[in-house]
């Protein structure tokens, strides 16, 4: 037989694209269309329904950036269409096929009932099936003219990312609004041909099945009447039935399809637009559920459900019905799909607390798994946090984006820093927007790493990265691929079912220990520094408000714990931890609003704390310590005078000098407090830091060296730092002034000022205080650079085999060498409040109050010694998607802590992030809780969410070893229970001597519920 593959393949493609697909709609009649441009922000349906509309012609430009245009569409189904399936087909002027980053619309009936969304790949709205003929059709269509921010494939800077800079030129040209007959036979033929053709092209050229499909398609095309595609479609479909009916091989891989719509809670659009995206997508999904009984849709992010509940009650009711029918599966159990690295430990816990409670309250469903397909790496505390929230499995896809190393597993047990393991799956289809194309099915099988041990994988299907969701075409593909020779088998099922089968099939799956580091998107630890700072400060202000509100509730008669306010503020902070807000990868509008929200949250939380402290009664001026560690340090009085105080952990003390520590001396550019001696060079760097307790020089080279690097990654500007950034840089050594600005027995400070680059300025105040070896560097930057990154380096005379960086509820060690490609790929990493390096007997920590990105490297000097360098990433200047990212003012503090143990780093990390607070006329209650025993660190103190009055304390082992201690209470204790994160009792705690006995394994998290006597 001659090889005619090329002729057949080209013939099939042309006939499909030019004749079959174009005949799907057999006849059309146009709507009469009128339009009304909503002024400013979106308006409610009622306002739009009452507006005055003007005639609107097809081919007319419409839609300024971020605008809303309402279209009234009137039409009548022709009498002769009786018995046919009739639909509205609307083309707003879509560009490309990305459904989530351009124009989209929601179609309503005149009574305000949302019907369905219109997206680039989902343009129809059902009218009648079958039609009786003569029906009148009257729609109100809310169309959003959202700009295509990433046009030109991320290559161009655009002002469209904020309505303040986007202009008002129309973006789209309305192409068509028709009432049309869907020719169901042609539509099904289109899908038959697509599925077979795509499968054929993925099979090997020597595979008999490929040739069988080719010749079957060739013979079927002979039956296609080019003058009557509709009339000949049944015969063509009949000819293809045998080749579509051939069953899959017994050993074929099984793909569990789960409907999905990845709706970023903000990204290339603001939060206000996400609220509308949820209504559009969820209308699509519930409509599809009515059409396909076998359809199942998995949806995470309780926040998005709440938006729909509050703003679109009719859509909410449809969701509730779909959940009852088992077609809608709440998953993930988090408030939003948050970033996987940057939120603090307590914030990650609250993501699950608020998310899971929402699903339990509104659907009676407790979710079983973590659903995070798109976050940019995952911290090593996740397994324990997830299990403590009642989760059994974890899903992500993002690690397939690794730039250097291919992750070795798709199904495995993930082990966290404390030893907890959770069953984990990475879909080998390598997308969370699958459509069951031939290429995707082939890729899933080809990629799957567990061959020989397991036989199944999961594929989230539906248009995402902005919503839209599954379509009927994808569902039809799934049906055709359920049992088809040459392909993996597709079964649409609940993710819980997939994970149960996968776990039963592969109980001895391999184990991955430690963080799931994404070898890409490393700049998300640094971009949009003010957003990150807002998150860090909000987390600590929430801790402070909860602690002192609990104290007041226990000791101040008449004080009411602010449950509702704290709940609302937590949810605001959790929302902004979404994986494109907190990482800094959203448009300007998103980050502008985030900064404003963080300022509002800070104001409310400070007011709540002030109210709680004031409620404690009179007793003179006191100092309040929110940290879980005792503090002995310098604070300032209301008139700015420094005072040295000692304050117990989670408690308060009078504002009086506790003792006269060795004074600080300032001699020229030298600061000395008897613990450390700091010399500032003429160029403003630290020329020497001598640890007087250990009798050793800390620095191997000048410290606090500010280095400005060129930073232009290959592709994703706000997301990525590529390794070549290190090759081009300028050291900022031209100080315009180095001045002593404070000289007091308790505080000595030197200010260094610099100008550089495109008019940028940086002012740093280097401060040494009595009684503390910590050297603070308060930093004020007026930043005007573009495509740059600024780093601060501390080259330390230590031979450190690894660095330790704080993460959620513990820390992680990373090698300082680059023996393997896995280690070399970690050239930029994340951490929270501190990074520690050490050798036996001596260590140094670098503390921060709002930065996350850093790198640690080491070199061997000519004298044989080793220099280990910690560099903090301070600020970046990407231009896409926000051309003004990070421009302007930044204020933050970082610090060098010589002679530090891990426990010192933990304590000082809390201290820098939780400054001592002074308050007038405050009482002196005992701390709510205190701990006897090293390594036991209290992370949160609050009243139980059920308003019972019980006190909830969350603590963890912070050093990486075993810990034993006793938790004492500042109130009569009647009983204690160990609970899960949702404060549900698991077992009784051991009591002894009026306290709670605590025994912890390394990095174990423990939640205690304390009943008051």
N, C-alpha and C positions, 0 to 999 in steps of 0.2 A: 504493500500500500504506500502511496506517495505521502510525503509529509506536507499536509496542507494546513498546518496549525495557524500560520500567519494569516492566510486568506480567511479562515474561519473566524479567528479572533477579531480581525479588523471588521469583518462583515457584521458580527454580532454586536460589536461596540457601536457601529454606526446606526444599525437598525434600532438598537435600544435607545440610544441618545436622541436620535432625530425623528423617529417614527413612533415607537411605543410610548416613551415618556411624554411626548407632546400630545398623545391621544388620551391621556388619563382623564381629562375633562372633556366630555363629548360636546357640550354646548354651553354657552355663557350668555348672560344678559347683564348689563351694567347696573350697579346701584346708582341712584341719585344721591349725591354727596354734598353735604354742607359742613362748614368748619367754624370753629370758635377757638381762638388762641387764648388760653388761660394766662392771666397776667401773673408774673412772678412764680411763686411756688405752686405745686399741685393743689387742686381744690377738691372738696368732697363731691360726690356724684350729684347730690341735690343742687348744688350751685351750678354745676355744668348743665344739668337738665333744664334749668331755668334761664340759661343764657340765650342770647340772640345769635343765631347762626347765619352765615353768608354762603351763597353757592360756591362750590369748589370743584374745579375741573381736574381730571386726570392729567398728569404731566406737569402739574404745578409744584414748584418748590415749596417746602413747608419745614417748620421746625427749627427754631434757633437752638443753639447748644443748651442743653438741660431744660428745654422748654416742654410744655405740655399742650398738645393740640387735641381738642375733642372734635370728632367727626360724627355727624348724624348720617346714617346710611339707610335709605328707604328703597324698597324694591318689592317686586311681586313675582312669584313663581309662575311661569307660563302654564296654562291649562294642560297643554300637550305633554308636560313633563310628569304627569300623574304616574305613580308606580315606580318612579326613579329615585335614586339617592341624590339628594340635593344639598349643596353646601355653599357657604359664602367663602370666597377666596380673595384674600387681601394681600397686596404687595405694597408696603409702605415706601418702597424704594430701597430695599435692603441691599447692603454692600457685602459681598463675600458670604460666608456661611457661619460666621461666629455669632451665635444667638444671644450672647450675653453682653456684648460690647457695642451696641448700636441701637437703632430704632426698634421698639417693641410696643405692643399695645394689649389692652384688656377690653374685650367686647362685653357689653352689658345689654340686657333687655331694658326697655323703657322704665320698668319698675325698680331698676337698680340692681337686679340680680346679675352677678358676674357669670358669664358663660364659659369663656375660654380665652386664652391668650393667643396672640398672633406673633410669631417669630419667623426668622428667615427660613427655617427648616420645618415649620409647622404653621402653614399659612391658612389653614381651613378652619371653619366653624360650622358644625353640623346645623342644618336647618330642618330637614325632614327625611326620614327613611322608613317607608317610601313616602313620596309626596302625593298629595291628593290633587295638586294643581290648583292654582289660584291663591295660594297662601300669600299673605302680606308679610313682609319682613321689615322690621324697624329696629335698628341697633344704635346705641351710643357707644362710641369707641374712644377710649382714653389712650392716646398715642404719646409715647415719650420719645423725644428727639435727643437721646443720649449720644454724645459724640463717640466716634471710634478712636479712642485714645491711642491705641497701639497700631494704628495704620502704619504701613511701611515697615512692618515687622520690627518694632521696637527701635527703629533707627533714627527717628527724628524727634527733636524737642518740640513740644506743643504747648500752647497756652490754654488748651481746651479743658485742662484738668481742674478748673475752678470757674464757677459762673462769674466771678469777679474779673476774670481776664479773657473769657472765651469769646466775647463779642456776641452779635445777634444775627449774623448771616445764616440763612436757612441751610441746613445740612443735607436734606433729603429731597428727592423728587418722587411724589406719589405716582406709582405706575398703574395700579389696577385695583378695583373693588367690584367684584362680580358675584352674581348668583350663578352657580354652575352645576351641571350634572356630573357626578363622579361615576365614571364607567368602571364598575367594580371588576369586571373580567380583565380589562386592560390594566387596571391598577395591580391586580394579583399577578398578571403576566409580567409586568415590570419587575416585581419582586422575585418571581421565579427566575427570570433571566439574570437579575443582579446576583442572586445567591449562587447560582450555578456558574456564572462567568467568573466571579471572584474566587470561588473554590477552585475552578479549573486553573486559573493563573497561579495559584499557590502550590499546586501539585507539581512534582518533579516531571521533567520532560520524558522520562522513561516509565512513569507511572501509568499503567493501563487505564486507570480511572480518569486521568486527564484526557486521554484520547476518547474514551467513551463519552464523557460530557461534551467534548468539542463536537463530535459527530452527531450527538443527539441534538445539540443546539443548531447545528447546520441544517439537519433535516427539518427541525421545527421551523426555522426561518423560511424554508421553502413554502410553508403553509401560510405565511403571513401575507395577506393581501394589502399591498401598500396603498390601495385606494379604499380599503375598508378594514382598517386595523381593528375596529371594534367588532365587526362581524366575524372576522377570522380569529380573534383572540381565543375563543373557546377551543378551537381545533389545535392551535399552537400549544395551549396549556395541556391539552390531552396528550399531545405527542411528548411532552416533557415529564409527564407523570411517572413513567417507569424509572427514569434516571433520578428523579427526586425521591422515589420510594426505596431506593437501595439502602439497607440499614447500615449503620456505622459498624466498624470492627468491634469485636468483643472487648478488645483492650484499648479502645479509644478513650482519650482523656475526657473527663467530664467538667464542663464549665457551669458553675452555678451562677445564673444571671440574677442580679438584684437591681431593680429599677432605682435610679438615682438622679439627682439634679444638684450638682455642686453649685450652691448659691453662696458666693462670698458675701459675708455680712457687710463688707465694704471693700472696695478695691479700686477699680477704675470708674467708680461711681460712689456717691455719698450714701450714708446710712439711710437718708430719706428715700433714696431710690431703691434700696434693698427692700424696704417695706413694701413697695409696689411690686418688685420682682417676685417676692414670695407669693403675693396674691395671684400674679399671672401664672407662675409655675404650678402652684398648687391647684389652680383651676384646671390647668392642662391635665394634671395627674388624676384628679378626681373624675374628670371627664373620660380619661382613658380607662380608669378602673370600671366605669359603667359599661364600657364597650368590650373589655376583655376580662373574663372571670378569672383567668389564670395569671393575671398581672399582680405583681407584688412590688411595692415601692418602699425603699428604706430612706428615712429622713432623719437627720440629726438636728442639733442646734435648737434648744428649747426657746431661745430668744426669738427665733423666727416664727415659731408657733405662736408665741405671745403677741407678736406684731399682728399676725393674721387674726387671732382671737379678738384683739382690741379694735382693729381697723376694718376687718372684712368678716363680719359675723356669719354671713351666708356661706362663705368659703370654709370658715371654721366648722360649721355644722356638717358640711360635706366631708371634711377630714375626719370628724368624729365617726361618721357613718362608715367610712372606708376602714378605719381602725377596727370597728366592731365586726366588719365582714372579713377581717384578716388580710386585706389587700394593702393596707398601709402599716408599715412597721417603724415606730419610733426607735431610733438607735442612737448609740454614742453616749447618751447620758450626760452630756456636758451642756453648759449654758450656750457656748459657741464652740466651734472648732478652733480652739486657741492655738497660739504658737506653742511649740513643743519644748522650747528652751528657756524663754525669758520670764514667764510668769513665776512668781515666788511659790514656794511649797504650799503655803496656806491658800493661795489663790487657786492653784490647781485642785486642791481639795474642794474648795467652794465651787469650782466649775462643775464638779460631779454632784455636790450637795444640791445646788440649785437646779441643775439639769435633771437629775434623776427624780427629785421631788416633783418637778413639773409634770413629768410623764406619769408618775404614780397618781398624782392628784387628778389630772384631767383625763387619763385613759385607763387607769387601773393597771398599768404595765410598768414593771421594773425592767429596764433595759439591762442586757447581759454583756454588752461589749463596748469597747472604745472604738469609735469610728473617726479616724483622723487621716483621711487620704492625702491631704495636701500640705501639712505643716512641714517646716524646714528642718527636720531632725527632731529627735526625741530624747529627753533627758533620762538618765539611768534610774531615777526614782519612780518612773511611771508604773512599772509592774506592781510595786507595793501599793502606791496610791490607788491604782485601778482596782486591785483586789480588795482593798479596804472599803472601796465604794460598792462592792458587790459585783464586780465585773469578772467575766470568765474568759474573754478573748479580746484581742487587739488587732485592728486592721489599719494598715497604711499602704500607700503605693509609692510615696515620694522618693524612697531610697533608690528606686530604679533610676533616678536622675543622676546618680553619682558620676562625677567627672572623671575619676581615675580608676577606682576599683569596683568590680562587679560584686554585689553582695552575694554570698554563697548559698543562701536559702530563700525559699518562698514560704515554706511552712516550718515553724520552729517554735521552741520554747524560748522566751526572752526572759533572762534573769537580771534582776535589778541589783542595786548596790547592797541591799540587805539580804539577798538570797531568794526573794520572792520570784516565782516564775509565772508567766502568763502565756497562754497559747496564742501564737501570733501568725498572721498571714499577710504576705505581700502578693497581690494579684499579678501573675506573670503576664497578663495582657498589657501591663504597663500603662494603663490609663484608668481614670475614674469617670471617663466620658465615653464608654464603649458603645458601639452601634452594631456589633456582631458582623463586621465586615470579614471577608475572607482573609485579608491581611491580619486583622486582629486575632482571628481564631488560630491562624497559623503561628503567629507570634506567641500566643499563650502556650501552645504546645512546645514550640521550639525553646522558649525561655525556661520553662518549668524545671527547676533544679532538683525536684524531689522524685524524678523518674526512678522507678524500681522500688521506691518506698511508699509512695502515695500516688493517687490517680486523679485528684480533683483540685480545682482552683475556683476562685470567685472572680466575677467580672461585674463591677457596677456599670449599668448601661443607662444612657440618656445624655442629652446635651446639657453641658454644665459650663463652669467658669463664668457664671453669671445667670445661670438658670435656663429654663425651657423644659428640661426634663425628658423623659422617654416619649417616644412617638409610636403611633400605630405601625409605622414602617419597621421600627426596631422590633416590636413585638412579633410582627409577621416573620421577620428574619429568624427570631428565636424559635418560632414554631417550625420553620423549615429545617432548622439546624438541630432539632431535638434528637434526630436519629438518622444522620445522613452520611453515607459512605465517603470516606476521605477527609472528614471533618471531625473535630471534637464534638461531643454531644452537649447540647445546651438544655439545662433544666432551670426554669424560673422558680426560685424558692427564697424563703426568709433567710437572712444571714445566720440566724441562730441555728437553723437546720444545717446549713453548710458547715458551720464550725463544729457542730456535734458530730456529723459524719466524718469530717476531716480528723477530728481528735480520736474518734474510735478507730479509724483506719490507720492512724500514724501516731500512736501514743508515745513511741520512743523517738519522736522527732528530735533533730539535733538542737543544741542549746547555744544561744548567743548571749554572752555576758557583757553587761555594760551599756553605754549609751549607743543609740542608733544615730550615728553622726552622718549628716548629709554632706557629701563632698561637693557642695555647690551652695550658692546662696549664703555664703559666709558673711556678706556685708549686712545681712539682716540683724546682726548683733549690734550694729552701730548706726545705720541710716536713721534719719529723723530723730536726732538725739533728744529733742524736747519731748517727743511722744514717749520715749523710753523713760525719761526722767519723771514725767507725769505718772507713769505706771508705778515706778519704784516708790515714789513718795506717797502715792495713793495707798499702796499696800501697807506702808508703815503707819500712815495716818489712820487707816482702818483698824490696825492692831491697837493703836493708842486709844482710839475712841471706844473700842469694845472693852479694853481692860478697865478704863476709868469709869465707863458706864456701869460695868459689873461691880466695881468697887462702890460706886454711889448707890446702886440698887441694894447692895448688902448692908450699907452703913448709914444711908441718908433717908430718914423717914419721908415719905411723900414723893420720892424721886421715882419716875417711871422710866424703865429701860426703853430706849427708842428702837424697838424691834423693826417697825415698818421703815423708818428712815435708814437704818443700817442695811436692811434688806435691799432697798432701792439703790443705795450707794454702791453696795457690793455688785449688784447687777450691772450698774454703769461701768464699773472698773472691769468686770469680767467681759462685757461686750467689747471693750477697747483692747482686750488681749487677743482678739481675733487675729488669725495668722496672716493678714495683710495690713492690719492697722499697727499693732505693736512692733512688728518687724520693720516698719518704715517703707513698705513697698506699695503704698497707695498714692492716689492723686493728691494734689495740694489741698483741695476742698476737704478731704477726709482728715488730713493732719491739722489743718487750721481748726476744724471743729473739735478734734480730739484735744488739742491744747486748751481750748476754751472749756471743754467739759472737765478736764483735769483741774483747771483753776476753780471751777464751780464746786467740784467734789472736795477740793482742799478747803475751801471756805466753809462748806457745810460741816465737814468733819472737825475742823478746828473749833467751830461753834459748839458742836456736840460735846467735844472734850472739855471746853471751857464750862459748859453747863454742868457736866458731871463733877468736875473738880470744885466748882463753886457750891454745888449741893452738899459737899462734905462738911460745910460749916466753918466757923471761925477758928483761928489758931495761929495767925501770923503768916508770914511769907514762907512757903515751903518749896522744895525742889522735888520734882516727880520724875521717876526713872521707869520708862516703859520697857526697858531692856530686861531680858531674863538673867542678867548678870549684875552683881554688885558693882557699883561705880565709885571711883575716887578720882575726881577730875575738877577742872576749872569751869565755872559757869560765870555768866555776867549778870549783875543786878540790873534793875530797870534803867539806871543811869549809866550803864555800860561798864561799871567797875568789876574787875575779876575777883571771884571768890572761890576758894578751894573747898569742895564739899565731898562728903561720903554719903551715898544713897544706896539702900538695899535694892536688890532685884525686885522689879514690879512693885516698888514701894516709894515712899517719900521720906524727906528729912528736912529739918529747918535750914534756912538759908543762912548758915553761919560757918565761919572758918573752922574746918574739922581739925586741922593740924597745920603747922607751918612746914611744908615740904622744902627740900633743898631749892633755893631760888634759881630762877633763870637769869643767866648773864648774857649780855650782848656786847661783843667786842669787835667793832668794825662789822665785818660780814660773817661773824661767827656767833652761833647760838649754842648755849650750853646749859643743861639743866641737871647735870650730875649723872644722868642716865645715858644721854646721847650728846655728842658734840657735832654740830653741823656747820660746815664751811660752804659759803656761797661764793662762787667764782665771779670775776668781773663780767663774764658773759651770761651770768644768771643761772648756770647749771649748778648742781651740787658737786663741788670738787672733792668733798670728803664727808662721809657720815661715819663717825666712830662710835661704836657701842662700848661705852665706858664700863658697863657691867661685865662684859665678856673680854674686854681688852683687845678688841680686834676692829680693823677697818672693814666696813660693810661693802663698800663699792670697789669694783675693779677698774672702773672707768667713770667719767663724770656721769652723775645721775640726773634724773628728770631732764634728759636730753629730748627736746622737742624736734621731731623729724617730720617734714612735710613731703609726702610721696605723691607722685603722679598716680592717678587711680582711674583708669579707663578699662573696665572689664570687657571681655569679648562680646558680651551680649546683653545681659540683664543689669542695667546700670545700678538701680537701687538695691538689687538683690546680691550682686556678686562682688567679690574681691578675687581677682586672679593673681596667681603667684608672681607674675612679672611686675606687679606694683613695687616690689622691693628694689627693683633695679635702678629706679630713677627717683632721686630725692634731694632735698635741701635741708641741712641742719640749721635750726634757728638759733644762731649764736650771737646775733647783734642785738644786745639789750640796749634800749634807749635810756634806762635808768635802773639802778639797783639801790634801794633805799630802805633804811631801818624805819619802820612805821609804828612799832610798839616796843617799848622797853620797860618792862614791869617785872617785879620778882615772880609773878605768876605766869607771864606771857612774854615771849619775845618773837618778833615777826619782822621779816624782810620782804619788801615788795619788789618784783621784777616786772618791767614793762618792755614790750617788744612790738614792733610793727613789721609786717612782712606781706609779700604777695600783692594782691590786688586791693590794697588798702585795709587789710585785716590787722587787728590789734589783739594782743593777749596780755592780760595782767594776771600775775600769779603772786599770791601772798604765802610765803613759807613760814609756818608757825610752829614753835616748840612751846609746850606748856609744862608747868611744874608737875612733877609726879608721874609723867607719862613718857615712854620712849617713842610714842607715835609722832611722826613729822607730817603735819597736814599741809597740803598744797591747794589752797583755795584758788579757783581758776575762773576768770572772766574773759570770754572770747567774743570779740566782734568779728564775725566770720563772713568773708566775702569771696572765698575761693570757689573755683569750679573744677570738678573732676580731680579732686585731691582728697587725701586722707591724712589727718594729723595724729601722730602717735607720740606717747611719752615713754621713754625707756629708762629702766633701772638695771644697769649691768652689775650684778652682785658677785662677790668673790665667794662663791659656793659651788661645789660640785654636786649638782642635784640630778639624780637619775630620772626624776619625774617631777612634774608640778602637780599641785593639788588645787582644784578650783571648786568653790562652793557651788552646789546646785541645790535643788529642792530637797529639804530634809537630809542634808549630808554634803559630801563632796566626792569628786571623782579625780582619780590620778591619771595623768597622761604622760607618756615618755617624753623626755626632752631630746632624745636622739631621733634619727630618721633612718633606722635600719631597713625598714620595709616601706613599700609604697603606701600602706595604710597609715603609717606614722607621718610620712612626708605630706600626705594629703591634709593632715590636720595643722596646716600652717596658720590658720586663724580659727580660734575656738571661743566658746562662750563660758562665762562664769557669772556668779552673782556678786556678793559683797566683797569677796576677797580671793586672792590667788596666793598660794604659799609655795615656797621652794625651800629645801633643806638638805642638809647632810647630817650624819649622826652627830648629835650634840648641839646643832645650831641651825636656826631657820630664820627666814625673813618673809614677811607678808606684805602684799600691796593691797590696800583697802580702797574701796570706792563707794560713792553714794548714788551713782546713777549710770555707770558704764557697764557694758557686758562683754564686748569683744576684746580680745587680747591675743598675744602670741608669746610663746616662751621658747627660747633657743639657748644653745650653749656652744662655747668654743674653748679650745685649750690654748693658753697663752704661751709665749716663748719661754717664760720662767717655769713652765710645767703646771701652773695652776689652771683652774677652770673658771671661766666666767659664765654664769647663767643669767640671761637677760629676760626680764619681764617687761613687755611693752603693752600699755593700754591703748586701745583705739578710742580717741577722744571725739572726733567729729569727721564726717565725710561731706562730699559735695556732688552727689549724683545729679543728673538733669532729666532722667526719664524714670518714672512718669511725671515727677514733679520738677519742673525746671528750676525752682527756687528752693529745693530741699536744703534744709539746715542753714540757710542764709540768716544772718543776724546774730542776736545775742544768745550766749550760752553761759550759764553759771553752774559750777559743780565743784566738788572737792574729791581729791584722792589723797592717799597717804602712804607713807613708807613706815613699816613697823619692824625695826631691827630686833633680833633675838626672840623671834616669835615662835611659839609652838602652834599646833593646829588649834588648840583650845583658845590661845591668845587671839588668833585670827578670827575665830568665831565670835568671841566676846567683843573685839574691837569693830568687827563688821556690824554687829548690832548697835554698838555705841555711836558710830559715825552716822548711821542711818536713822537712829532714834535719839536726837539731841535731848538733853535734859530740859525739862520745862519748869519754869517758875510760875507760881500763882500766889496772889495775895489772899489773905483771910481764908485759908484752907485748913480743914481738919487733918488729923494724923491717924487714919485707920491703918491697921496692920495690912500687909500685902494679902491679896486674895489667896495666893498660893506662894509657897517657897519650897525650894528643893534642897535636901541634904544629900549630897553625893555628886561626884564629878561625872561629867559626860551626859547628864540628863538635862536637856534644854527645853524650856517651855516656849512653844511657838504661838499659841493662841489661848486667851482666856475670855470667856463670854458666857452669857446665859443661854440655856438650851432654847432652841428655836420653837419648841412647842409651848413656850410661855409658862412652863411649869415652875419656873424659879430655880431649877437645878443649875448648877454651874458646870460648864463643859471646859475641860482643859485638854489641849493637844500638845504633846511633847514628843521628843525624839532623841535618840542617841546621836551625838554630834561629832564624836572624835573618830569613829570607825572601829571602836572596840566594845567590849561588853561593859555594861554599866549597871550598878545597883544603887538605889537611893530610896529616900522617903519623901513623899510629897506632903507638906504641911499646909493646912488651910488657915486663913484668917477669920474663919467663921466656924460655928459648931458643925461638926461633920456627923451625919447620921448614917451614911452608907456610900459606897462607891461601886460603880460598874464600868467594865471595859466595854466600849461600844465600837460600831463601825463609824465611818465618816458621817453618816446620816444620823448619828446620835442614837442608834437603835442598840439596845443592850445585847451583848454577846455572852458575857460571863461576869460573875462578881469579882471585884478586885480584892486583894488581900489587905487587911487593915492591921496596923500595929502601932501602939503608943499614940493613938489619936491621929495617925496619918495613914497614907496609902503607900504600901510597899511597891516599889517599881523595880523590875528586872528587865533589862533590854538587851537584845542582841545588837550587833553593829548596825547602826542606821535604822533601827526599828522605830516606827511611828506608833504611838499609843494615844488613843483618845479615851479620856476618863469622864464619866458623868457623876458628879458629886451631889449627893442629896443633903440638903441643909437640915440641921437639927433645930 
